[in-house]
Amino acid sequence: MSNLVPEYKESSLEVIAPTVARVRQTFNAQKTKPLEFRLVQLRKLYWALTDNEAAIVEACKRDLGKSVFETYLTEIDWCKNDVLYVCKNVKKWAKDESAQDMILAHRFLSPKIRKDPLGCVLIIGTYNFPIQLAIGPMIGAIAAGNTLVVKPSENAPCVAVVLEKIVAALDSDCYGCVQGAIPQTTALLDQKWDKIFYTGSINVAKIIAKKAAETLTPVTLELGGKNPAIITKHADMRLAARRLLWGKFVNAGQVCISQNYTLIDKEVLPAFLREMEVAMKEFYPNGARASPDYARIVNNRQWKRLKGMIDNTKGKILIGGTMDEADRFLEPTVIQVNDISDSLIVDESFGPIMPILPVDDLDQAIRLANEVQDTPLGAYPFGTKAETDKVLQNIRSGGASVNDAFFHGSIPNLAFGGIGESGQGAYRGKASFDCFSHRRSITNTPGWMESLIDVRYPPYKGKLEKFQKMTNSKPNFDREGRVKFSLVSYLLTLGAGSAMGGLARYAIVVLGESESDSIWRRSS
């Protein structure tokens, strides 16, 4: 292994408890609370990523066969741009917020929301985008003022070593890195955390959530899903083929958010397949195996799993199918299946396999998609606006991209997360800051209010009416749920629906009249 990527070594189990104790002690000392400290650490993270670009490229190539372009697109530049975006906005996000929609009596208490860091957090990364999916949540945790320990994926050992080097460029009292597999992860989960952020499989997520529940530790789970792509007969076949081909075969299909299967109107299946073949030749003119842009499966265990899925399918290979275990190569493979019980649809492939199931119409596609999994991570409808709106209305998902493959998951500052079996919680951009923050409600009761709030003190005799006048609102609807319209109220509030809204509108009117009068006088 070159000097850029040192040898991978697992952390000793004995160092885990002291590492966690150190970062927790640092948090309790309030070291990470000042905004300027957080910004300095984020800036150091940016330069650590920059200084280790060559090592990241080499590590991603060794672990995943990832091309230079994909490494910059999905790892290096992604994280660097995220750091810059957060640095630009974190002061705004961290400011106290005035509480909204307070009744007049409560406004005197100056109610506000303060964004406090959660504390000491654990981030468990994964192998398919090993830099992005570890550094991404780290950025949010640092910005929110937490200390942390990150556990990179042992399945991408070269990248894990580089990640450790990047973390070492930050304050070592605040941020740590633990290397290893199940024993180290188990030891980490035995520690007390204020938040656990995990990216990976559903089965491991259940273990983590169960362990976290023992100490009521909140978790964010970023998981996979049996994500459907749905192509109607009115879709643009060329665009659908090109976009879904890229979405399924980037990173050799090791993308949790890519389509797991495609439901297509049977009338347009031949046209779609023709466009797929055209796109395959355009993307990989000398074949995927000879292409410097096509990645490899992360390890032999995952390669054998994918081969087993292809061997067990009852479908027919239409495109691709070439495999080489020694090179961990699996050609982009399109397979037509007969029903949703096929092994390629029942399980998430997480590889360059694209099962296609012809359907009679859009209604059947929607029904089948909900039967396969009713809470996928993503949904990808292709068709007219009416058709894609119908899909979004009738299929739940963590996110969706209309007429494209996971574009919503390609925007670094757009909230990203699953629902149900595909995960819980969201991050990226401001959502990352919120993910690792506690919204703390604060009020300040002035002394002069004592005569107003003494209604709360016993004895209570004769005080209920006063209390209700101070706090209770009246409904604007009748017993049948119909909204009552009051012309007087509408006129008094200028249609705002509330006293405060009415005052604001009156103020705008007065200012507008004043400005108009001033302009008229100057023109005279």
C-alpha positions in Angstrom: 0.0 0.0 0.0 1.4 3.4 -0.9 2.4 6.1 1.6 -0.8 8.0 0.7 -2.9 5.2 2.3 -1.3 3.6 5.3 -2.1 0.1 6.5 -5.6 -0.4 8.1 -5.5 -1.3 11.8 -8.4 -2.0 14.0 -8.7 0.0 17.2 -8.0 -1.8 20.5 -11.2 -2.4 22.5 -9.4 -0.9 25.5 -9.2 2.6 23.9 -12.9 2.9 23.2 -14.2 3.8 26.7 -11.3 6.4 27.3 -12.0 7.9 23.9 -15.7 8.4 24.6 -14.9 9.7 28.1 -12.5 12.3 26.6 -14.9 13.7 24.1 -17.7 13.7 26.7 -15.5 15.6 29.2 -14.7 18.1 26.5 -18.4 18.7 25.8 -19.2 19.1 29.5 -16.4 21.7 29.6 -18.4 23.8 27.0 -15.5 23.9 24.6 -17.6 23.3 21.5 -20.3 25.7 22.4 -18.8 29.0 21.0 -19.8 29.5 17.3 -16.3 30.6 16.3 -14.8 27.4 17.7 -17.2 25.4 15.5 -16.4 27.4 12.5 -12.7 27.0 13.0 -13.1 23.2 13.2 -15.2 23.2 10.0 -12.6 25.2 8.2 -9.9 22.8 9.3 -12.1 20.0 8.0 -12.3 21.7 4.6 -8.5 21.9 4.4 -8.1 18.3 5.7 -10.3 17.1 2.8 -8.3 19.3 0.4 -4.9 18.1 1.6 -6.0 14.4 1.4 -7.7 14.5 -2.0 -5.0 12.3 -3.6 -5.3 9.8 -0.8 -9.1 9.8 -1.0 -8.9 9.1 -4.8 -6.5 6.2 -4.3 -8.4 4.8 -1.4 -11.8 4.9 -3.3 -10.1 3.2 -6.2 -8.7 0.4 -4.1 -11.8 -0.2 -2.1 -14.5 0.3 -4.8 -12.8 0.7 -8.1 -14.3 4.1 -8.1 -13.3 6.5 -10.9 -11.6 9.8 -10.3 -14.7 11.7 -11.6 -17.1 9.8 -9.3 -14.8 10.2 -6.3 -14.8 14.0 -6.8 -18.5 14.1 -7.7 -19.9 12.0 -4.8 -17.2 12.3 -2.2 -14.6 15.1 -2.2 -16.4 18.0 -3.8 -19.7 17.0 -2.2 -18.2 17.3 1.3 -16.2 20.4 0.6 -19.2 22.3 -0.8 -21.3 21.1 2.2 -18.7 22.5 4.6 -18.7 25.9 2.8 -22.5 26.0 2.7 -22.7 25.3 6.4 -20.0 27.8 7.3 -21.9 30.5 5.4 -25.2 29.8 7.2 -24.5 28.4 10.6 -24.6 31.7 12.4 -28.0 32.3 11.1 -29.2 28.8 12.0 -27.8 29.1 15.5 -29.5 32.3 16.4 -32.3 32.2 19.0 -35.7 32.2 17.3 -38.6 34.3 18.6 -41.5 31.9 19.2 -44.3 32.4 16.7 -48.1 32.7 17.1 -48.1 33.7 20.7 -51.2 35.2 22.3 -50.7 38.8 23.7 -50.4 37.7 27.3 -47.5 35.3 26.4 -45.6 37.8 24.4 -44.6 39.6 27.5 -42.5 36.5 28.5 -40.3 36.9 25.5 -40.7 33.2 24.4 -37.9 32.0 22.2 -36.2 28.8 20.9 -32.5 28.3 21.5 -30.6 25.7 19.5 -28.5 23.7 21.9 -26.1 20.9 20.9 -27.2 17.4 21.9 -23.9 16.5 23.4 -21.6 13.6 22.6 -22.7 11.7 19.4 -21.7 8.5 17.6 -21.6 8.4 13.8 -21.4 5.0 12.1 -20.5 5.2 8.4 -20.9 2.8 5.5 -18.9 1.6 2.6 -20.6 2.7 -0.6 -19.9 6.4 -0.3 -17.5 6.1 2.6 -16.3 9.7 2.7 -19.6 11.4 2.1 -21.7 9.3 4.4 -19.3 9.8 7.3 -18.2 13.4 6.8 -21.7 14.5 5.9 -23.2 13.9 9.4 -20.0 15.0 11.0 -20.4 18.5 9.4 -23.8 18.8 11.0 -22.7 17.5 14.4 -19.7 19.9 14.5 -21.8 22.9 13.3 -24.4 22.2 16.0 -21.7 22.2 18.7 -21.4 18.5 19.5 -18.4 16.4 20.2 -18.3 13.1 18.4 -16.7 9.7 17.6 -16.9 8.4 14.0 -16.7 4.7 13.2 -15.9 4.2 9.5 -16.9 1.1 7.6 -14.4 -1.7 7.8 -15.6 -2.8 4.4 -13.8 0.2 2.9 -10.6 -0.1 4.9 -8.4 2.1 2.7 -10.9 5.0 3.0 -11.3 4.3 6.7 -7.6 5.0 7.2 -7.8 8.3 5.3 -10.9 9.2 7.3 -8.9 8.7 10.5 -6.2 11.0 9.2 -8.8 13.7 8.3 -10.4 13.5 11.8 -6.9 13.8 13.4 -6.6 17.2 11.8 -9.4 18.5 14.1 -9.3 19.1 17.8 -8.5 15.6 19.3 -10.3 16.4 22.6 -13.5 16.9 20.7 -13.5 14.4 17.9 -12.3 10.9 17.7 -12.2 7.9 15.3 -12.5 4.2 16.1 -11.6 1.6 13.5 -13.0 -2.0 13.5 -15.9 -4.3 12.9 -18.6 -5.9 15.0 -16.5 -6.1 18.3 -15.6 -2.4 18.1 -19.1 -1.3 17.1 -20.6 -3.4 20.0 -18.2 -1.8 22.4 -19.1 1.7 21.1 -22.8 0.9 21.5 -22.2 -0.1 25.1 -21.2 3.6 25.8 -23.7 6.3 26.7 -24.4 8.6 23.8 -26.6 11.7 23.3 -27.3 10.7 19.7 -26.5 7.8 17.4 -26.4 8.4 13.6 -26.2 5.2 11.5 -26.1 4.6 7.8 -26.5 1.0 6.5 -28.8 -2.0 6.4 -32.2 -2.5 8.0 -31.0 -5.5 10.0 -28.1 -3.7 11.7 -30.3 -0.6 12.2 -32.7 -2.8 14.3 -29.9 -3.9 16.5 -28.7 -0.3 17.0 -32.2 1.0 17.7 -32.8 -1.7 20.2 -29.5 -1.0 22.0 -30.2 2.8 21.9 -33.6 2.3 23.4 -32.0 0.9 26.6 -30.8 4.4 27.4 -33.5 6.3 25.5 -30.8 7.6 23.1 -32.3 9.2 20.0 -31.2 7.8 16.6 -31.1 8.8 13.0 -31.2 5.8 10.7 -30.3 6.3 7.0 -31.2 2.9 5.4 -31.9 1.5 2.0 -35.1 0.6 0.3 -36.8 -1.3 -2.5 -37.2 1.8 -4.5 -39.6 1.8 -7.6 -39.1 3.5 -10.9 -42.4 3.7 -12.8 -42.5 4.4 -16.5 -45.8 5.2 -18.2 -46.5 4.9 -21.9 -46.4 8.7 -22.2 -42.8 9.0 -20.8 -39.8 10.1 -22.9 -38.1 6.7 -23.4 -34.7 8.1 -24.3 -34.6 10.3 -21.2 -35.9 7.5 -19.0 -33.4 5.0 -20.2 -30.4 7.4 -19.9 -31.3 8.7 -16.5 -32.2 5.3 -14.9 -29.2 3.7 -16.5 -26.9 6.2 -14.8 -28.8 6.1 -11.5 -28.6 2.3 -11.3 -25.0 1.8 -12.5 -23.1 4.7 -11.0 -20.8 3.3 -8.3 -21.6 -0.1 -9.7 -25.1 0.2 -8.4 -24.0 0.4 -4.8 -26.4 3.2 -4.1 -29.1 2.9 -1.5 -31.3 5.5 -3.2 -31.2 4.1 -6.7 -34.2 2.3 -8.2 -34.3 -1.3 -7.1 -36.7 -2.3 -9.8 -38.6 -0.7 -12.7 -42.3 -1.1 -13.5 -43.0 -0.1 -17.1 -46.1 0.0 -19.3 -45.8 -3.2 -21.5 -46.6 -1.2 -24.7 -43.4 0.8 -24.5 -41.0 -1.9 -23.1 -39.4 -2.6 -26.6 -38.8 1.1 -27.2 -37.3 1.5 -23.7 -35.0 -1.5 -24.1 -33.7 -0.1 -27.5 -32.9 3.2 -25.8 -31.2 1.3 -22.9 -28.9 -0.4 -25.4 -28.1 2.9 -27.2 -27.3 4.5 -23.8 -25.1 1.6 -22.7 -23.0 1.8 -25.8 -22.8 5.6 -25.4 -21.8 5.4 -21.7 -19.4 2.4 -22.1 -18.3 2.4 -25.8 -15.7 -0.4 -25.1 -17.8 -2.2 -22.6 -18.2 -1.6 -18.9 -15.3 -3.9 -18.0 -12.8 -1.8 -20.0 -14.3 1.5 -18.9 -12.2 3.6 -16.4 -15.6 5.0 -15.3 -17.2 1.8 -14.1 -16.6 0.8 -10.5 -16.3 -2.6 -8.9 -18.2 -4.5 -6.1 -16.7 -3.7 -2.7 -15.7 -7.2 -1.7 -16.1 -10.9 -2.7 -18.9 -11.5 -0.2 -21.1 -8.8 -1.7 -20.1 -10.1 -5.2 -21.2 -13.6 -4.4 -24.5 -12.3 -2.9 -25.3 -10.4 -6.1 -24.4 -13.4 -8.3 -26.7 -15.5 -6.1 -29.5 -13.1 -6.8 -29.0 -13.4 -10.5 -28.7 -17.2 -10.3 -32.0 -17.5 -8.3 -34.1 -15.2 -10.5 -36.7 -16.7 -12.8 -36.3 -13.7 -15.1 -34.6 -13.4 -18.4 -31.3 -11.5 -18.9 -31.9 -8.9 -21.6 -28.7 -6.8 -21.3 -25.3 -7.7 -19.7 -24.8 -10.6 -17.3 -21.0 -11.0 -17.6 -19.2 -11.6 -14.2 -15.6 -12.0 -12.9 -15.2 -12.7 -9.2 -11.4 -12.2 -9.3 -11.9 -8.6 -10.5 -15.1 -8.2 -8.4 -16.7 -7.2 -11.8 -20.4 -7.5 -12.4 -21.6 -6.0 -15.7 -24.6 -3.7 -15.8 -27.4 -6.3 -16.1 -31.0 -5.7 -17.2 -33.4 -8.6 -16.4 -37.1 -8.9 -17.3 -39.0 -10.6 -14.4 -42.5 -12.0 -14.3 -43.8 -10.9 -10.9 -43.0 -9.2 -7.7 -42.1 -12.5 -5.9 -38.9 -12.7 -8.0 -35.7 -12.6 -5.9 -34.5 -9.5 -7.6 -37.6 -7.5 -6.4 -38.1 -9.2 -3.0 -34.6 -8.2 -1.8 -32.7 -4.9 -2.3 -29.9 -5.7 -4.8 -27.5 -2.8 -3.9 -25.6 -3.6 -7.1 -25.7 -3.1 -10.9 -28.8 -5.3 -11.5 -31.9 -3.7 -13.0 -35.0 -5.9 -12.9 -37.9 -4.8 -15.2 -41.5 -5.8 -14.7 -44.0 -5.0 -17.5 -47.4 -3.8 -16.3 -50.8 -3.2 -17.9 -51.3 0.4 -16.7 -50.3 3.0 -14.1 -52.9 1.8 -11.5 -51.3 -1.7 -11.5 -47.8 -0.2 -11.2 -48.9 1.8 -8.1 -50.6 -1.2 -6.5 -47.5 -3.4 -7.1 -45.1 -0.8 -5.8 -47.1 -0.5 -2.5 -47.1 -4.3 -2.2 -43.4 -4.6 -2.6 -42.7 -1.9 0.1 -45.0 0.8 1.3 -42.2 3.1 2.6 -39.2 3.0 0.1 -36.3 5.5 0.3 -37.1 6.9 -3.1 -39.7 6.8 -5.9 -39.0 7.7 -9.5 -42.1 8.3 -11.8 -41.6 9.0 -15.5 -44.6 10.3 -17.5 -46.9 13.3 -17.8 -47.5 15.7 -14.9 -50.9 14.2 -14.2 -49.3 10.7 -14.1 -46.3 11.6 -11.9 -48.6 13.5 -9.6 -50.7 10.4 -9.2 -47.7 8.4 -8.3 -46.6 10.9 -5.7 -50.1 11.0 -4.3 -50.5 7.3 -3.9 -46.9 6.1 -3.0 -45.1 7.1 0.1 -41.3 7.5 0.1 -38.4 9.2 1.8 -38.0 11.4 -1.3 -38.8 11.4 -4.9 -37.4 12.6 -8.3 -39.8 13.1 -11.1 -38.6 12.1 -14.5 -35.1 11.4 -13.1 -33.0 9.1 -11.0 -32.5 10.3 -7.4 -31.7 13.9 -8.3 -33.3 14.9 -5.0 -30.6 12.9 -3.3 -27.9 14.7 -5.3 -28.5 18.2 -3.8 -26.2 18.6 -0.8 -28.3 21.2 1.0 -31.7 19.5 0.5 -33.0 17.5 3.4 -32.5 13.8 2.9 -34.0 10.9 4.9 -36.2 7.8 4.8 -39.6 6.9 6.2 -40.7 3.7 7.9 -38.4 0.8 6.8 -36.2 3.1 4.8 -35.1 5.1 7.9 -36.0 7.9 10.3 -34.7 11.4 10.6 -33.1 13.6 8.0 -29.9 15.5 7.4 -27.9 17.6 4.9 -27.7 21.4 4.8 -29.8 23.0 7.5 -31.4 19.6 8.3 -27.9 18.4 9.4 -27.7 21.3 11.9 -31.2 20.5 13.1 -30.5 16.8 13.3 -27.8 17.4 16.0 -29.5 20.2 17.8 -32.1 20.4 20.6 -34.7 23.1 20.2 -34.9 24.5 23.7 -37.9 26.6 24.7 -37.1 29.5 27.0 -39.3 32.2 28.6 -38.4 35.1 30.9 -41.1 36.2 33.3 -40.7 39.9 34.4 -41.5 40.9 37.9 -44.2 43.5 36.9 -46.3 40.6 35.5 -47.0 39.2 39.0 -50.4 40.9 39.3 -51.4 39.3 36.0 -50.2 35.8 36.7 -51.3 35.6 40.3 -54.4 33.9 39.0 -52.5 30.7 39.0 -51.9 30.7 42.8 -54.4 29.0 45.1 -56.9 29.5 46.5 -58.6 29.3 43.0 -62.1 30.4 44.0 -63.4 33.0 41.6 -60.3 32.9 39.4 -61.4 30.6 36.6 -63.2 33.3 34.6 -60.2 35.6 34.7 -57.9 32.9 33.7 -60.1 31.9 30.7 -60.4 35.5 29.5 -56.6 35.8 29.5 -55.8 32.5 27.7 -58.7 31.0 25.9 -59.5 31.5 22.2 -62.8 31.0 20.4 -63.3 28.7 17.5 -64.1 30.1 14.0 -66.0 26.9 13.1 -69.3 25.4 14.0 -70.1 21.9 15.3 -70.2 20.5 11.7 -66.7 21.7 11.1 -67.7 24.5 8.8 -65.8 27.8 9.1 -67.9 30.7 10.2 -67.4 33.9 8.3 -67.6 37.2 10.2 -67.8 40.4 8.0 -66.9 42.6 11.0 -63.9 40.5 11.9 -62.8 40.4 8.2 -63.0 44.2 8.0 -61.4 44.9 11.3 -58.4 42.6 10.5 -58.3 43.5 6.8 -58.8 39.8 6.1 -55.8 38.6 8.1 -57.8 36.5 10.4 -56.1 37.6 13.7 -55.6 40.8 15.6 -51.8 40.7 15.2 -52.2 40.1 11.5 -54.7 42.9 11.2 -52.3 45.3 13.0 -49.5 44.4 10.6 -51.8 45.0 7.6 -52.9 48.3 9.0 -49.3 49.3 9.5 -48.5 48.5 5.9 -51.5 50.5 4.7 -50.4 53.5 6.8 -46.8 53.3 5.6 -48.0 53.0 2.1 -50.3 56.0 2.4 -47.4 58.0 4.0 -45.0 57.2 1.2 -47.6 58.0 -1.4 -48.3 61.4 0.2 -44.6 62.1 0.4 -44.2 61.3 -3.3 -47.2 63.5 -4.2 -45.8 66.5 -2.3 -42.4 66.2 -3.9 -44.0 66.1 -7.3 -46.0 69.2 -6.5 
